[in-house]
């Protein structure tokens, strides 16, 4: 991960502005397709879970990520 002031550059060229995040569906799609769950991904999922306006659809998507980790289908990675 490279911090260039306003943007973090993540694997697969995904940019997230500081203080904002990808929509949950796009975030989960990227996590599941890459097979990796980064620290920033975990922070964004945590933020979504703490949001009072989280939808049932978003909860289901986050549960898919949790199941992927439990089943060993996703690697938890730490960026340097």
N, CA, C and O atoms as a Tinker XYZ file with bonds, in Angstrom:
   320  protein
     1  N      0.846000   -1.172000    0.000000    73     2
     2  CA     0.000000    0.000000    0.000000    64     1     3
     3  C      0.891000    1.234000    0.000000    63     2     4     5
     4  O      1.855000    1.315000    0.761000    81     3
     5  N      0.566000    2.184000   -0.850000    73     3     6
     6  CA     1.326000    3.423000   -0.956000    64     5     7
     7  C      0.398000    4.576000   -0.619000    63     6     8     9
     8  O     -0.673000    4.710000   -1.211000    81     7
     9  N      0.804000    5.407000    0.330000    73     7    10
    10  CA     0.010000    6.570000    0.701000    64     9    11
    11  C      0.589000    7.773000   -0.027000    63    10    12    13
    12  O      1.743000    8.140000    0.193000    81    11
    13  N     -0.211000    8.390000   -0.896000    73    11    14
    14  CA     0.261000    9.559000   -1.640000    64    13    15
    15  C     -0.492000   10.817000   -1.218000    63    14    16    17
    16  O     -0.755000   11.690000   -2.046000    81    15
    17  N     -0.829000   10.913000    0.031000    73    15    18
    18  CA    -1.543000   12.089000    0.520000    64    17    19
    19  C     -3.031000   11.861000    0.592000    63    18    20    21
    20  O     -3.562000   11.591000    1.670000    81    19
    21  N     -3.724000   11.962000   -0.536000    73    19    22
    22  CA    -5.169000   11.832000   -0.526000    64    21    23
    23  C     -5.669000   10.442000   -0.877000    63    22    24    25
    24  O     -6.828000   10.124000   -0.612000    81    23
    25  N     -4.816000    9.600000   -1.471000    73    23    26
    26  CA    -5.271000    8.290000   -1.909000    64    25    27
    27  C     -4.318000    7.216000   -1.441000    63    26    28    29
    28  O     -3.110000    7.437000   -1.351000    81    27
    29  N     -4.865000    6.053000   -1.143000    73    27    30
    30  CA    -4.078000    4.856000   -0.907000    64    29    31
    31  C     -4.178000    4.021000   -2.170000    63    30    32    33
    32  O     -5.265000    3.862000   -2.726000    81    31
    33  N     -3.058000    3.488000   -2.627000    73    31    34
    34  CA    -3.081000    2.608000   -3.778000    64    33    35
    35  C     -3.053000    1.181000   -3.258000    63    34    36    37
    36  O     -2.122000    0.771000   -2.564000    81    35
    37  N     -4.092000    0.431000   -3.606000    73    35    38
    38  CA    -4.278000   -0.921000   -3.131000    64    37    39
    39  C     -4.065000   -1.907000   -4.267000    63    38    40    41
    40  O     -3.978000   -1.505000   -5.427000    81    39
    41  N     -3.980000   -3.200000   -3.948000    73    39    42
    42  CA    -3.854000   -4.196000   -5.008000    64    41    43
    43  C     -4.976000   -4.045000   -6.027000    63    42    44    45
    44  O     -6.073000   -3.598000   -5.690000    81    43
    45  N     -4.701000   -4.417000   -7.263000    73    43    46
    46  CA    -5.651000   -4.352000   -8.375000    64    45    47
    47  C     -6.051000   -2.920000   -8.691000    63    46    48    49
    48  O     -7.130000   -2.684000   -9.234000    81    47
    49  N     -5.192000   -1.960000   -8.356000    73    47    50
    50  CA    -5.373000   -0.564000   -8.723000    64    49    51
    51  C     -6.666000    0.045000   -8.192000    63    50    52    53
    52  O     -7.279000    0.873000   -8.866000    81    51
    53  N     -7.084000   -0.348000   -7.001000    73    51    54
    54  CA    -8.274000    0.216000   -6.387000    64    53    55
    55  C     -7.858000    1.405000   -5.552000    63    54    56    57
    56  O     -6.960000    1.296000   -4.717000    81    55
    57  N     -8.506000    2.549000   -5.767000    73    55    58
    58  CA    -8.183000    3.738000   -4.991000    64    57    59
    59  C     -9.318000    4.040000   -4.027000    63    58    60    61
    60  O    -10.497000    3.979000   -4.375000    81    59
    61  N     -8.918000    4.370000   -2.794000    73    59    62
    62  CA    -9.887000    4.750000   -1.779000    64    61    63
    63  C     -9.425000    6.073000   -1.194000    63    62    64    65
    64  O     -8.330000    6.154000   -0.639000    81    63
    65  N    -10.236000    7.100000   -1.311000    73    63    66
    66  CA    -9.884000    8.391000   -0.734000    64    65    67
    67  C     -9.895000    8.266000    0.776000    63    66    68    69
    68  O    -10.734000    7.565000    1.340000    81    67
    69  N     -8.962000    8.947000    1.436000    73    67    70
    70  CA    -8.954000    8.922000    2.888000    64    69    71
    71  C    -10.294000    9.399000    3.406000    63    70    72    73
    72  O    -10.852000   10.377000    2.909000    81    71
    73  N    -10.813000    8.694000    4.420000    73    71    74
    74  CA   -12.068000    9.096000    5.013000    64    73    75
    75  C    -13.290000    8.595000    4.271000    63    74    76    77
    76  O    -14.412000    8.826000    4.724000    81    75
    77  N    -13.112000    7.914000    3.140000    73    75    78
    78  CA   -14.243000    7.365000    2.417000    64    77    79
    79  C    -13.950000    5.907000    2.113000    63    78    80    81
    80  O    -12.847000    5.423000    2.365000    81    79
    81  N    -14.932000    5.216000    1.576000    73    79    82
    82  CA   -14.711000    3.814000    1.274000    64    81    83
    83  C    -15.511000    3.389000    0.065000    63    82    84    85
    84  O    -16.446000    4.067000   -0.361000    81    83
    85  N    -15.121000    2.249000   -0.477000    73    83    86
    86  CA   -15.853000    1.662000   -1.592000    64    85    87
    87  C    -17.232000    1.241000   -1.118000    63    86    88    89
    88  O    -17.413000    0.941000    0.062000    81    87
    89  N    -18.204000    1.215000   -2.014000    73    87    90
    90  CA   -19.492000    0.622000   -1.630000    64    89    91
    91  C    -19.254000   -0.829000   -1.202000    63    90    92    93
    92  O    -18.379000   -1.503000   -1.745000    81    91
    93  N    -20.019000   -1.297000   -0.245000    73    91    94
    94  CA   -19.814000   -2.627000    0.315000    64    93    95
    95  C    -19.838000   -3.710000   -0.753000    63    94    96    97
    96  O    -19.028000   -4.636000   -0.700000    81    95
    97  N    -20.743000   -3.619000   -1.721000    73    95    98
    98  CA   -20.817000   -4.662000   -2.744000    64    97    99
    99  C    -19.545000   -4.717000   -3.584000    63    98   100   101
   100  O    -19.076000   -5.804000   -3.921000    81    99
   101  N    -18.983000   -3.564000   -3.925000    73    99   102
   102  CA   -17.738000   -3.532000   -4.713000    64   101   103
   103  C    -16.559000   -4.031000   -3.881000    63   102   104   105
   104  O    -15.691000   -4.743000   -4.386000    81   103
   105  N    -16.534000   -3.657000   -2.614000    73   103   106
   106  CA   -15.463000   -4.094000   -1.718000    64   105   107
   107  C    -15.481000   -5.607000   -1.578000    63   106   108   109
   108  O    -14.440000   -6.251000   -1.711000    81   107
   109  N    -16.639000   -6.181000   -1.313000    73   107   110
   110  CA   -16.757000   -7.626000   -1.148000    64   109   111
   111  C    -16.415000   -8.345000   -2.452000    63   110   112   113
   112  O    -15.749000   -9.380000   -2.435000    81   111
   113  N    -16.861000   -7.807000   -3.562000    73   111   114
   114  CA   -16.542000   -8.400000   -4.864000    64   113   115
   115  C    -15.033000   -8.461000   -5.071000    63   114   116   117
   116  O    -14.506000   -9.478000   -5.522000    81   115
   117  N    -14.334000   -7.370000   -4.741000    73   115   118
   118  CA   -12.880000   -7.337000   -4.910000    64   117   119
   119  C    -12.195000   -8.318000   -3.966000    63   118   120   121
   120  O    -11.251000   -9.004000   -4.359000    81   119
   121  N    -12.667000   -8.387000   -2.719000    73   119   122
   122  CA   -12.080000   -9.303000   -1.734000    64   121   123
   123  C    -12.236000  -10.742000   -2.208000    63   122   124   125
   124  O    -11.271000  -11.507000   -2.211000    81   123
   125  N    -13.442000  -11.107000   -2.604000    73   123   126
   126  CA   -13.707000  -12.488000   -3.006000    64   125   127
   127  C    -12.966000  -12.850000   -4.289000    63   126   128   129
   128  O    -12.497000  -13.980000   -4.424000    81   127
   129  N    -12.851000  -11.923000   -5.227000    73   127   130
   130  CA   -12.154000  -12.240000   -6.481000    64   129   131
   131  C    -10.644000  -12.333000   -6.290000    63   130   132   133
   132  O     -9.981000  -13.110000   -6.977000    81   131
   133  N    -10.095000  -11.548000   -5.363000    73   131   134
   134  CA    -8.649000  -11.594000   -5.125000    64   133   135
   135  C     -8.260000  -12.712000   -4.166000    63   134   136   137
   136  O     -7.122000  -13.183000   -4.182000    81   135
   137  N     -9.210000  -13.137000   -3.329000    73   135   138
   138  CA    -8.904000  -14.170000   -2.338000    64   137   139
   139  C     -8.106000  -13.639000   -1.164000    63   138   140   141
   140  O     -7.551000  -14.411000   -0.382000    81   139
   141  N     -8.048000  -12.309000   -1.037000    73   139   142
   142  CA    -7.259000  -11.698000    0.038000    64   141   143
   143  C     -8.066000  -10.629000    0.760000    63   142   144   145
   144  O     -8.844000   -9.890000    0.158000    81   143
   145  N     -7.855000  -10.574000    2.061000    73   143   146
   146  CA    -8.504000   -9.592000    2.915000    64   145   147
   147  C     -7.414000   -8.756000    3.580000    63   146   148   149
   148  O     -6.684000   -9.251000    4.438000    81   147
   149  N     -7.306000   -7.500000    3.186000    73   147   150
   150  CA    -6.244000   -6.627000    3.708000    64   149   151
   151  C     -6.705000   -5.908000    4.973000    63   150   152   153
   152  O     -7.873000   -5.972000    5.356000    81   151
   153  N     -5.774000   -5.237000    5.596000    73   151   154
   154  CA    -6.081000   -4.451000    6.792000    64   153   155
   155  C     -7.092000   -3.348000    6.464000    63   154   156   157
   156  O     -8.024000   -3.114000    7.233000    81   155
   157  N     -6.914000   -2.685000    5.352000    73   155   158
   158  CA    -7.843000   -1.621000    4.956000    64   157   159
   159  C     -9.220000   -2.210000    4.659000    63   158   160   161
   160  O    -10.241000   -1.616000    5.006000    81   159
   161  N     -9.248000   -3.370000    4.020000    73   159   162
   162  CA   -10.532000   -4.041000    3.777000    64   161   163
   163  C    -11.241000   -4.313000    5.103000    63   162   164   165
   164  O    -12.439000   -4.066000    5.239000    81   163
   165  N    -10.494000   -4.821000    6.068000    73   163   166
   166  CA   -11.093000   -5.127000    7.382000    64   165   167
   167  C    -11.612000   -3.859000    8.043000    63   166   168   169
   168  O    -12.682000   -3.871000    8.652000    81   167
   169  N    -10.867000   -2.770000    7.931000    73   167   170
   170  CA   -11.318000   -1.504000    8.521000    64   169   171
   171  C    -12.600000   -1.015000    7.852000    63   170   172   173
   172  O    -13.502000   -0.514000    8.523000    81   171
   173  N    -12.679000   -1.161000    6.533000    73   171   174
   174  CA   -13.867000   -0.715000    5.818000    64   173   175
   175  C    -15.077000   -1.579000    6.155000    63   174   176   177
   176  O    -16.187000   -1.065000    6.291000    81   175
   177  N    -14.871000   -2.892000    6.290000    73   175   178
   178  CA   -15.971000   -3.769000    6.670000    64   177   179
   179  C    -16.447000   -3.448000    8.087000    63   178   180   181
   180  O    -17.647000   -3.444000    8.362000    81   179
   181  N    -15.510000   -3.183000    8.965000    73   179   182
   182  CA   -15.851000   -2.817000   10.339000    64   181   183
   183  C    -16.653000   -1.514000   10.361000    63   182   184   185
   184  O    -17.640000   -1.391000   11.087000    81   183
   185  N    -16.219000   -0.556000    9.562000    73   183   186
   186  CA   -16.929000    0.716000    9.471000    64   185   187
   187  C    -18.351000    0.510000    8.958000    63   186   188   189
   188  O    -19.292000    1.123000    9.462000    81   187
   189  N    -18.505000   -0.352000    7.957000    73   187   190
   190  CA   -19.841000   -0.640000    7.419000    64   189   191
   191  C    -20.727000   -1.272000    8.486000    63   190   192   193
   192  O    -21.906000   -0.938000    8.600000    81   191
   193  N    -20.154000   -2.187000    9.268000    73   191   194
   194  CA   -20.932000   -2.845000   10.318000    64   193   195
   195  C    -21.372000   -1.870000   11.412000    63   194   196   197
   196  O    -22.433000   -2.036000   12.013000    81   195
   197  N    -20.556000   -0.866000   11.659000    73   195   198
   198  CA   -20.876000    0.112000   12.702000    64   197   199
   199  C    -21.817000    1.212000   12.220000    63   198   200   201
   200  O    -22.325000    1.994000   13.024000    81   199
   201  N    -22.050000    1.271000   10.918000    73   199   202
   202  CA   -22.935000    2.285000   10.348000    64   201   203
   203  C    -24.388000    1.932000   10.648000    63   202   204   205
   204  O    -24.835000    0.819000   10.374000    81   203
   205  N    -25.107000    2.872000   11.203000    73   203   206
   206  CA   -26.508000    2.641000   11.567000    64   205   207
   207  C    -27.397000    2.370000   10.362000    63   206   208   209
   208  O    -28.473000    1.792000   10.511000    81   207
   209  N    -26.971000    2.771000    9.186000    73   207   210
   210  CA   -27.811000    2.622000    8.003000    64   209   211
   211  C    -27.452000    1.395000    7.168000    63   210   212   213
   212  O    -27.837000    1.315000    6.001000    81   211
   213  N    -26.720000    0.436000    7.746000    73   211   214
   214  CA   -26.344000   -0.765000    6.996000    64   213   215
   215  C    -27.605000   -1.535000    6.607000    63   214   216   217
   216  O    -28.554000   -1.648000    7.383000    81   215
   217  N    -27.584000   -2.058000    5.389000    73   215   218
   218  CA   -28.749000   -2.776000    4.890000    64   217   219
   219  C    -28.584000   -4.284000    5.104000    63   218   220   221
   220  O    -27.489000   -4.774000    5.382000    81   219
   221  N    -29.682000   -4.989000    4.969000    73   219   222
   222  CA   -29.649000   -6.453000    5.074000    64   221   223
   223  C    -28.744000   -7.042000    3.991000    63   222   224   225
   224  O    -28.008000   -7.996000    4.242000    81   223
   225  N    -28.803000   -6.470000    2.788000    73   223   226
   226  CA   -27.955000   -6.938000    1.685000    64   225   227
   227  C    -26.476000   -6.792000    2.042000    63   226   228   229
   228  O    -25.683000   -7.697000    1.779000    81   227
   229  N    -26.102000   -5.663000    2.638000    73   227   230
   230  CA   -24.707000   -5.446000    3.028000    64   229   231
   231  C    -24.284000   -6.439000    4.105000    63   230   232   233
   232  O    -23.160000   -6.940000    4.079000    81   231
   233  N    -25.180000   -6.726000    5.054000    73   231   234
   234  CA   -24.865000   -7.709000    6.092000    64   233   235
   235  C    -24.616000   -9.087000    5.488000    63   234   236   237
   236  O    -23.695000   -9.791000    5.902000    81   235
   237  N    -25.422000   -9.468000    4.524000    73   235   238
   238  CA   -25.248000  -10.761000    3.850000    64   237   239
   239  C    -23.895000  -10.812000    3.139000    63   238   240   241
   240  O    -23.197000  -11.824000    3.200000    81   239
   241  N    -23.528000   -9.731000    2.471000    73   239   242
   242  CA   -22.244000   -9.686000    1.772000    64   241   243
   243  C    -21.072000   -9.809000    2.744000    63   242   244   245
   244  O    -20.109000  -10.528000    2.477000    81   243
   245  N    -21.158000   -9.110000    3.862000    73   243   246
   246  CA   -20.087000   -9.179000    4.864000    64   245   247
   247  C    -20.007000  -10.575000    5.462000    63   246   248   249
   248  O    -18.915000  -11.062000    5.756000    81   247
   249  N    -21.151000  -11.223000    5.645000    73   247   250
   250  CA   -21.155000  -12.603000    6.138000    64   249   251
   251  C    -20.450000  -13.539000    5.161000    63   250   252   253
   252  O    -19.812000  -14.501000    5.588000    81   251
   253  N    -20.552000  -13.275000    3.856000    73   251   254
   254  CA   -19.845000  -14.080000    2.862000    64   253   255
   255  C    -18.332000  -13.980000    3.063000    63   254   256   257
   256  O    -17.615000  -14.973000    2.939000    81   255
   257  N    -17.851000  -12.766000    3.375000    73   255   258
   258  CA   -16.416000  -12.584000    3.629000    64   257   259
   259  C    -16.009000  -13.332000    4.896000    63   258   260   261
   260  O    -14.983000  -14.013000    4.915000    81   259
   261  N    -16.804000  -13.208000    5.944000    73   259   262
   262  CA   -16.496000  -13.897000    7.206000    64   261   263
   263  C    -16.464000  -15.407000    6.984000    63   262   264   265
   264  O    -15.570000  -16.090000    7.482000    81   263
   265  N    -17.435000  -15.927000    6.241000    73   263   266
   266  CA   -17.457000  -17.363000    5.935000    64   265   267
   267  C    -16.222000  -17.766000    5.137000    63   266   268   269
   268  O    -15.654000  -18.833000    5.368000    81   267
   269  N    -15.805000  -16.917000    4.198000    73   267   270
   270  CA   -14.609000  -17.204000    3.414000    64   269   271
   271  C    -13.366000  -17.303000    4.278000    63   270   272   273
   272  O    -12.503000  -18.148000    4.039000    81   271
   273  N    -13.271000  -16.443000    5.280000    73   271   274
   274  CA   -12.129000  -16.497000    6.203000    64   273   275
   275  C    -12.210000  -17.769000    7.046000    63   274   276   277
   276  O    -11.214000  -18.475000    7.203000    81   275
   277  N    -13.385000  -18.059000    7.584000    73   275   278
   278  CA   -13.562000  -19.257000    8.427000    64   277   279
   279  C    -13.232000  -20.534000    7.673000    63   278   280   281
   280  O    -12.640000  -21.454000    8.239000    81   279
   281  N    -13.611000  -20.599000    6.400000    73   279   282
   282  CA   -13.392000  -21.803000    5.588000    64   281   283
   283  C    -11.997000  -21.853000    4.973000    63   282   284   285
   284  O    -11.654000  -22.819000    4.291000    81   283
   285  N    -11.196000  -20.824000    5.209000    73   283   286
   286  CA    -9.840000  -20.800000    4.672000    64   285   287
   287  C     -9.772000  -20.441000    3.197000    63   286   288   289
   288  O     -8.759000  -20.688000    2.542000    81   287
   289  N    -10.840000  -19.861000    2.672000    73   287   290
   290  CA   -10.867000  -19.487000    1.260000    64   289   291
   291  C    -10.239000  -18.116000    1.008000    63   290   292   293
   292  O     -9.889000  -17.788000   -0.125000    81   291
   293  N    -10.101000  -17.328000    2.055000    73   291   294
   294  CA    -9.506000  -15.994000    1.943000    64   293   295
   295  C     -8.251000  -15.921000    2.802000    63   294   296   297
   296  O     -8.236000  -16.398000    3.937000    81   295
   297  N     -7.215000  -15.331000    2.260000    73   295   298
   298  CA    -5.997000  -15.081000    3.015000    64   297   299
   299  C     -6.069000  -13.707000    3.649000    63   298   300   301
   300  O     -6.459000  -12.735000    3.001000    81   299
   301  N     -5.696000  -13.626000    4.911000    73   299   302
   302  CA    -5.621000  -12.320000    5.580000    64   301   303
   303  C     -4.198000  -11.829000    5.376000    63   302   304   305
   304  O     -3.238000  -12.484000    5.781000    81   303
   305  N     -4.072000  -10.665000    4.742000    73   303   306
   306  CA    -2.745000  -10.144000    4.396000    64   305   307
   307  C     -2.495000   -8.831000    5.115000    63   306   308   309
   308  O     -3.421000   -8.081000    5.422000    81   307
   309  N     -1.243000   -8.575000    5.371000    73   307   310
   310  CA    -0.787000   -7.314000    5.969000    64   309   311
   311  C      0.069000   -6.605000    4.946000    63   310   312   313
   312  O      1.069000   -7.156000    4.485000    81   311
   313  N     -0.303000   -5.400000    4.585000    73   311   314
   314  CA     0.512000   -4.629000    3.647000    64   313   315
   315  C      1.738000   -4.105000    4.386000    63   314   316   317
   316  O      1.713000   -3.897000    5.599000    81   315
   317  N      2.788000   -3.902000    3.639000    73   315   318
   318  CA     4.001000   -3.362000    4.261000    64   317   319
   319  C      4.084000   -1.872000    4.078000    63   318   320
   320  O      5.040000   -1.246000    4.536000    81   319
